[in-house]
């Protein structure tokens, strides 16, 4: 038996189509060429030149990687080929320069995938429900039925936007530690997620007393989405929250008529929703991941910098102690020699 793992190219499409995955619908059949170039990589495990398993990764914000595209030919299952390949792909991703985190996001119902992720030592970090809807009217009525809702104000100043991020997600005392960077792709909070190229494309809105904000941006993931990110669990108590989002949805639909709302919801946030909420919450996703702890000469970790700083301070302290001991010894030697000289003079 000859076994090989290699990077796949678009020329391998026919080999992929020949796999018997048992999937009724496989989106990779339409996306295969795009998964073998740009920021994505797709690998295959071959047995005697037959493709029996695939897995790959995509790089986000230059520092984060999401694994996926795990497929296995059912005729070769039960031999851990999928686990072996995904471990290989994870190691390849961790070896990329400047990578902070490698993760995988799988549906809660996909127990085989979760088993594989645990085998390669990925930890479960969060579970989020995909809140999709095309109609926010029930939420608007539940929230603002007693009075005219207040419209939130769009934040234009980039400094103000960054201030909000620093006060929430980048604040180590803030409760939210996962940021929904894209639909289906949440990541642990990191400064690298908030670079100018993506940060400036997001729209920020804050309430009247400037105590709350949310972010909107558009995405294409099969459907066209208006992605909502709100870092608290009290959106039903914030007058005008859903009304403001609905107003922006109407504007977006002038160019993309079928746009849907997407908001990632934790179990805590779901508990605050009214019974009449419009979201189908049957799909939940589990984020698994591993942080890159390998040495990177280009970017020394803060912990290493701190350890070195403390070591230097310790060395400086020891050098000072030794100098003081040396000076004290020299003084005692001088005093001893003076005392000996005085005794010699008395004995003459």
C-alpha positions as a Python dict, from the first residue, in 0.01 Angstrom:
ca = {
    (1, 'X'): (0, 0, 0),
    (2, 'X'): (133, 342, -98),
    (3, 'X'): (9, 642, 104),
    (4, 'X'): (69, 1007, 14),
    (5, 'X'): (-51, 1349, 131),
    (6, 'X'): (-15, 1640, -108),
    (7, 'X'): (-155, 1981, -196),
    (8, 'X'): (-444, 1963, -440),
    (9, 'X'): (-484, 2183, -747),
    (10, 'X'): (-778, 2255, -974),
    (11, 'X'): (-651, 1977, -1201),
    (12, 'X'): (-750, 1729, -926),
    (13, 'X'): (-1120, 1810, -960),
    (14, 'X'): (-1204, 1486, -1139),
    (15, 'X'): (-1032, 1290, -861),
    (16, 'X'): (-1248, 1471, -608),
    (17, 'X'): (-1567, 1400, -805),
    (18, 'X'): (-1477, 1030, -803),
    (19, 'X'): (-1485, 1015, -422),
    (20, 'X'): (-1790, 845, -271),
    (21, 'X'): (-1860, 1076, 24),
    (22, 'X'): (-2225, 985, 67),
    (23, 'X'): (-2324, 1353, 74),
    (24, 'X'): (-2653, 1438, -94),
    (25, 'X'): (-2538, 1794, -156),
    (26, 'X'): (-2174, 1898, -158),
    (27, 'X'): (-2104, 2270, -197),
    (28, 'X'): (-1738, 2190, -270),
    (29, 'X'): (-1835, 2066, -617),
    (30, 'X'): (-1912, 2428, -709),
    (31, 'X'): (-1628, 2587, -511),
    (32, 'X'): (-1342, 2342, -573),
    (33, 'X'): (-1125, 2567, -800),
    (34, 'X'): (-1145, 2855, -552),
    (35, 'X'): (-1043, 2630, -261),
    (36, 'X'): (-708, 2553, -422),
    (37, 'X'): (-581, 2909, -466),
    (38, 'X'): (-573, 3258, -305),
    (39, 'X'): (-593, 3238, 75),
    (40, 'X'): (-718, 2880, 79),
    (41, 'X'): (-537, 2549, 55),
    (42, 'X'): (-683, 2203, 2),
    (43, 'X'): (-490, 1882, 72),
    (44, 'X'): (-562, 1523, -22),
    (45, 'X'): (-465, 1188, 122),
    (46, 'X'): (-410, 923, -144),
    (47, 'X'): (-398, 545, -116),
    (48, 'X'): (-236, 391, -422),
    (49, 'X'): (-307, 712, -617),
    (50, 'X'): (-675, 711, -519),
    (51, 'X'): (-801, 1022, -337),
    (52, 'X'): (-967, 899, -18),
    (53, 'X'): (-979, 1209, 207),
    (54, 'X'): (-959, 1587, 178),
    (55, 'X'): (-909, 1873, 424),
    (56, 'X'): (-791, 2230, 397),
    (57, 'X'): (-761, 2572, 552),
    (58, 'X'): (-828, 2939, 487),
    (59, 'X'): (-629, 3228, 634),
    (60, 'X'): (-820, 3521, 784),
    (61, 'X'): (-674, 3861, 875),
    (62, 'X'): (-322, 3722, 811),
    (63, 'X'): (-300, 3574, 1162),
    (64, 'X'): (-591, 3332, 1198),
    (65, 'X'): (-666, 3004, 1023),
    (66, 'X'): (-987, 2805, 994),
    (67, 'X'): (-969, 2437, 904),
    (68, 'X'): (-1243, 2269, 704),
    (69, 'X'): (-1339, 2088, 382),
    (70, 'X'): (-1304, 1752, 559),
    (71, 'X'): (-1436, 1481, 330),
    (72, 'X'): (-1375, 1105, 326),
    (73, 'X'): (-1459, 831, 80),
    (74, 'X'): (-1692, 602, 275),
    (75, 'X'): (-1514, 296, 132),
    (76, 'X'): (-1203, 393, 332),
    (77, 'X'): (-1361, 509, 656),
    (78, 'X'): (-1270, 358, 992),
    (79, 'X'): (-896, 374, 923),
    (80, 'X'): (-835, 723, 1069),
    (81, 'X'): (-733, 870, 733),
    (82, 'X'): (-944, 1180, 797),
    (83, 'X'): (-786, 1234, 1139),
    (84, 'X'): (-436, 1183, 998),
    (85, 'X'): (-498, 1430, 717),
    (86, 'X'): (-657, 1697, 937),
    (87, 'X'): (-365, 1672, 1183),
    (88, 'X'): (-127, 1720, 890),
    (89, 'X'): (-322, 2024, 767),
    (90, 'X'): (-330, 2172, 1119),
    (91, 'X'): (49, 2135, 1146),
    (92, 'X'): (92, 2299, 806),
    (93, 'X'): (-123, 2593, 920),
    (94, 'X'): (64, 2631, 1250),
    (95, 'X'): (392, 2645, 1057),
    (96, 'X'): (279, 2948, 855),
    (97, 'X'): (451, 3276, 957),
    (98, 'X'): (274, 3494, 1214),
    (99, 'X'): (-22, 3258, 1271),
    (100, 'X'): (-175, 3311, 1616),
    (101, 'X'): (-464, 3065, 1611),
    (102, 'X'): (-590, 2765, 1416),
    (103, 'X'): (-957, 2674, 1457),
    (104, 'X'): (-1240, 2468, 1317),
    (105, 'X'): (-1612, 2543, 1325),
    (106, 'X'): (-1851, 2250, 1303),
    (107, 'X'): (-2223, 2199, 1353),
    (108, 'X'): (-2319, 2072, 1698),
    (109, 'X'): (-2488, 1774, 1537),
    (110, 'X'): (-2169, 1667, 1358),
    (111, 'X'): (-2036, 1432, 1627),
    (112, 'X'): (-1783, 1253, 1401),
    (113, 'X'): (-1614, 1585, 1319),
    (114, 'X'): (-1604, 1681, 1687),
    (115, 'X'): (-1442, 1347, 1766),
    (116, 'X'): (-1173, 1410, 1505),
    (117, 'X'): (-1106, 1762, 1638),
    (118, 'X'): (-1061, 1630, 1991),
    (119, 'X'): (-820, 1366, 1861),
    (120, 'X'): (-593, 1635, 1719),
    (121, 'X'): (-601, 1822, 2055),
    (122, 'X'): (-830, 2108, 1960),
    (123, 'X'): (-1029, 2250, 2253),
    (124, 'X'): (-1396, 2352, 2244),
    (125, 'X'): (-1403, 2732, 2286),
    (126, 'X'): (-1761, 2843, 2215),
    (127, 'X'): (-2102, 2744, 2081),
    (128, 'X'): (-2296, 2998, 1874),
    (129, 'X'): (-2635, 2980, 1703),
    (130, 'X'): (-2678, 3128, 1358),
    (131, 'X'): (-2960, 3379, 1381),
    (132, 'X'): (-3092, 3437, 1030),
    (133, 'X'): (-3409, 3620, 935),
    (134, 'X'): (-3559, 3830, 658),
    (135, 'X'): (-3813, 4007, 878),
    (136, 'X'): (-3741, 4201, 1200),
    (137, 'X'): (-4092, 4334, 1257),
    (138, 'X'): (-4170, 4099, 1550),
    (139, 'X'): (-3858, 4213, 1733),
    (140, 'X'): (-3934, 4579, 1665),
    (141, 'X'): (-4288, 4544, 1803),
    (142, 'X'): (-4170, 4353, 2111),
    (143, 'X'): (-3908, 4612, 2187),
    (144, 'X'): (-4069, 4945, 2108),
    (145, 'X'): (-4446, 4888, 2108),
    (146, 'X'): (-4507, 5142, 2385),
    (147, 'X'): (-4328, 5440, 2230),
    (148, 'X'): (-4157, 5569, 1918),
    (149, 'X'): (-3815, 5398, 1893),
    (150, 'X'): (-3500, 5607, 1903),
    (151, 'X'): (-3278, 5584, 1597),
    (152, 'X'): (-2916, 5504, 1667),
    (153, 'X'): (-2652, 5735, 1518),
    (154, 'X'): (-2388, 5616, 1275),
    (155, 'X'): (-2032, 5671, 1398),
    (156, 'X'): (-1818, 5830, 1128),
    (157, 'X'): (-1502, 5904, 1325),
    (158, 'X'): (-1249, 5617, 1298),
    (159, 'X'): (-1097, 5710, 1633),
    (160, 'X'): (-1438, 5673, 1799),
    (161, 'X'): (-1482, 5331, 1634),
    (162, 'X'): (-1148, 5211, 1768),
    (163, 'X'): (-1233, 5348, 2110),
    (164, 'X'): (-1544, 5126, 2116),
    (165, 'X'): (-1342, 4818, 2022),
    (166, 'X'): (-1083, 4893, 2292),
    (167, 'X'): (-1356, 4945, 2552),
    (168, 'X'): (-1521, 4613, 2469),
    (169, 'X'): (-1355, 4329, 2278),
    (170, 'X'): (-996, 4438, 2345),
    (171, 'X'): (-1067, 4508, 2711),
    (172, 'X'): (-936, 4211, 2910),
    (173, 'X'): (-1212, 4263, 3168),
    (174, 'X'): (-1489, 4248, 2907),
    (175, 'X'): (-1703, 3933, 2901),
    (176, 'X'): (-1693, 3865, 2524),
    (177, 'X'): (-1384, 3668, 2421),
    (178, 'X'): (-1505, 3550, 2077),
    (179, 'X'): (-1549, 3784, 1780),
    (180, 'X'): (-1767, 3682, 1481),
    (181, 'X'): (-1522, 3789, 1213),
    (182, 'X'): (-1744, 3650, 937),
    (183, 'X'): (-2056, 3438, 912),
    (184, 'X'): (-1949, 3084, 1006),
    (185, 'X'): (-1607, 3210, 1116),
    (186, 'X'): (-1576, 3335, 1475),
    (187, 'X'): (-1230, 3372, 1630),
    (188, 'X'): (-1086, 3443, 1972),
    (189, 'X'): (-1047, 3817, 2022),
    (190, 'X'): (-716, 3956, 1899),
    (191, 'X'): (-594, 4297, 1786),
    (192, 'X'): (-503, 4143, 1451),
    (193, 'X'): (-875, 4099, 1372),
    (194, 'X'): (-925, 4476, 1372),
    (195, 'X'): (-689, 4587, 1096),
    (196, 'X'): (-768, 4894, 887),
    (197, 'X'): (-856, 4701, 570),
    (198, 'X'): (-1156, 4532, 734),
    (199, 'X'): (-1219, 4775, 1015),
    (200, 'X'): (-1296, 5065, 781),
    (201, 'X'): (-1555, 4861, 591),
    (202, 'X'): (-1770, 4812, 902),
    (203, 'X'): (-2044, 5056, 997),
    (204, 'X'): (-2076, 5146, 1366),
    (205, 'X'): (-2395, 5276, 1530),
    (206, 'X'): (-2429, 5401, 1888),
    (207, 'X'): (-2736, 5477, 2100),
    (208, 'X'): (-2841, 5822, 2216),
    (209, 'X'): (-2654, 5823, 2548),
    (210, 'X'): (-2347, 5663, 2386),
    (211, 'X'): (-2341, 5362, 2620),
    (212, 'X'): (-2396, 5094, 2356),
    (213, 'X'): (-2296, 5028, 1994),
    (214, 'X'): (-2330, 4764, 1725),
    (215, 'X'): (-2151, 4689, 1397),
    (216, 'X'): (-2294, 4612, 1052),
    (217, 'X'): (-2123, 4481, 741),
    (218, 'X'): (-2229, 4296, 426),
    (219, 'X'): (-2121, 3943, 329),
    (220, 'X'): (-2183, 3692, 51),
    (221, 'X'): (-2194, 3332, 175),
    (222, 'X'): (-2427, 3169, -74),
    (223, 'X'): (-2686, 3423, 43),
    (224, 'X'): (-2627, 3794, 84),
    (225, 'X'): (-2617, 3891, 452),
    (226, 'X'): (-2622, 4204, 662),
    (227, 'X'): (-2409, 4085, 952),
    (228, 'X'): (-2492, 4229, 1295),
    (229, 'X'): (-2243, 4222, 1583),
    (230, 'X'): (-2347, 4338, 1929),
    (231, 'X'): (-2118, 4259, 2224),
    (232, 'X'): (-2381, 4261, 2501),
    (233, 'X'): (-2689, 4049, 2585),
    (234, 'X'): (-2931, 4335, 2648),
    (235, 'X'): (-3036, 4427, 2293),
    (236, 'X'): (-3406, 4385, 2378),
    (237, 'X'): (-3367, 4662, 2638),
    (238, 'X'): (-3207, 4904, 2393),
    (239, 'X'): (-3473, 5121, 2231),
    (240, 'X'): (-3434, 5153, 1855),
    (241, 'X'): (-3180, 4871, 1823),
    (242, 'X'): (-3378, 4650, 1584),
    (243, 'X'): (-3546, 4949, 1416),
    (244, 'X'): (-3209, 5095, 1320),
    (245, 'X'): (-3092, 4761, 1181),
    (246, 'X'): (-3417, 4725, 985),
    (247, 'X'): (-3366, 5069, 832),
    (248, 'X'): (-3021, 4969, 709),
    (249, 'X'): (-3160, 4639, 582),
    (250, 'X'): (-3410, 4832, 367),
    (251, 'X'): (-3125, 5038, 220),
    (252, 'X'): (-2916, 4728, 147),
    (253, 'X'): (-3211, 4556, -23),
    (254, 'X'): (-3232, 4832, -282),
    (255, 'X'): (-2921, 4679, -443),
    (256, 'X'): (-2947, 4324, -299),
    (257, 'X'): (-3322, 4248, -270),
    (258, 'X'): (-3279, 3907, -103),
    (259, 'X'): (-3050, 4021, 178),
    (260, 'X'): (-3094, 3840, 512),
    (261, 'X'): (-2993, 3941, 863),
    (262, 'X'): (-2720, 3733, 1025),
    (263, 'X'): (-2641, 3761, 1395),
    (264, 'X'): (-2442, 3511, 1603),
    (265, 'X'): (-2626, 3431, 1924),
    (266, 'X'): (-2495, 3272, 2241),
    (267, 'X'): (-2732, 3080, 2469),
    (268, 'X'): (-2728, 3380, 2703),
    (269, 'X'): (-2849, 3610, 2425),
    (270, 'X'): (-3114, 3363, 2312),
    (271, 'X'): (-3269, 3365, 2660),
    (272, 'X'): (-3342, 3738, 2624),
    (273, 'X'): (-3539, 3700, 2298),
    (274, 'X'): (-3921, 3712, 2304),
    (275, 'X'): (-4116, 3399, 2213),
    (276, 'X'): (-4220, 3566, 1888),
    (277, 'X'): (-3863, 3612, 1765),
    (278, 'X'): (-3816, 3530, 1394),
    (279, 'X'): (-3490, 3332, 1413),
    (280, 'X'): (-3463, 2964, 1327),
    (281, 'X'): (-3218, 2849, 1594),
    (282, 'X'): (-3198, 2484, 1496),
    (283, 'X'): (-2838, 2528, 1378),
    (284, 'X'): (-2564, 2579, 1631),
    (285, 'X'): (-2193, 2578, 1561),
    (286, 'X'): (-1909, 2473, 1788),
    (287, 'X'): (-1576, 2653, 1765),
    (288, 'X'): (-1270, 2441, 1836),
    (289, 'X'): (-915, 2568, 1825),
    (290, 'X'): (-554, 2569, 1926),
    (291, 'X'): (-329, 2869, 1990),
    (292, 'X'): (13, 2881, 1827),
    (293, 'X'): (276, 2862, 2101),
    (294, 'X'): (576, 2793, 1876),
    (295, 'X'): (866, 3036, 1875),
    (296, 'X'): (843, 3299, 1606),
    (297, 'X'): (1157, 3511, 1559),
    (298, 'X'): (958, 3776, 1375),
    (299, 'X'): (710, 3834, 1655),
    (300, 'X'): (821, 3735, 2006),
    (301, 'X'): (521, 3661, 2231),
    (302, 'X'): (449, 3913, 2504),
    (303, 'X'): (506, 3644, 2768),
    (304, 'X'): (855, 3578, 2633),
    (305, 'X'): (934, 3948, 2623),
    (306, 'X'): (815, 3979, 2982),
    (307, 'X'): (1023, 3679, 3094),
    (308, 'X'): (1336, 3819, 2930),
    (309, 'X'): (1275, 4160, 3085),
    (310, 'X'): (1240, 4004, 3427),
    (311, 'X'): (1556, 3799, 3369),
    (312, 'X'): (1753, 4110, 3275),
    (313, 'X'): (1629, 4286, 3585),
    (314, 'X'): (1733, 3989, 3797),
    (315, 'X'): (2079, 3991, 3644),
    (316, 'X'): (2112, 4365, 3706),
    (317, 'X'): (2009, 4309, 4067),
    (318, 'X'): (2266, 4028, 4112),
    (319, 'X'): (2540, 4236, 3954),
    (320, 'X'): (2460, 4521, 4192),
    (321, 'X'): (2462, 4282, 4489),
    (322, 'X'): (2799, 4139, 4383),
    (323, 'X'): (2944, 4489, 4338),
    (324, 'X'): (2828, 4589, 4686),
    (325, 'X'): (2976, 4269, 4836),
    (326, 'X'): (3302, 4331, 4652),
    (327, 'X'): (3319, 4690, 4781),
    (328, 'X'): (3242, 4573, 5133),
    (329, 'X'): (3515, 4305, 5114),
    (330, 'X'): (3767, 4556, 4984),
    (331, 'X'): (3684, 4790, 5272),
    (332, 'X'): (3733, 4509, 5522),
    (333, 'X'): (4066, 4415, 5363),
    (334, 'X'): (4185, 4775, 5391),
    (335, 'X'): (4075, 4791, 5757),
    (336, 'X'): (4249, 4460, 5828),
    (337, 'X'): (4572, 4578, 5667),
    (338, 'X'): (4557, 4906, 5863),
    (339, 'X'): (4499, 4715, 6187),
    (340, 'X'): (4792, 4480, 6114),
    (341, 'X'): (5017, 4775, 6040),
    (342, 'X'): (4921, 4935, 6373),
    (343, 'X'): (4996, 4610, 6563),
    (344, 'X'): (5333, 4583, 6392),
    (345, 'X'): (5421, 4937, 6496),
    (346, 'X'): (5328, 4859, 6859),
    (347, 'X'): (5548, 4549, 6864),
    (348, 'X'): (5859, 4738, 6745),
}
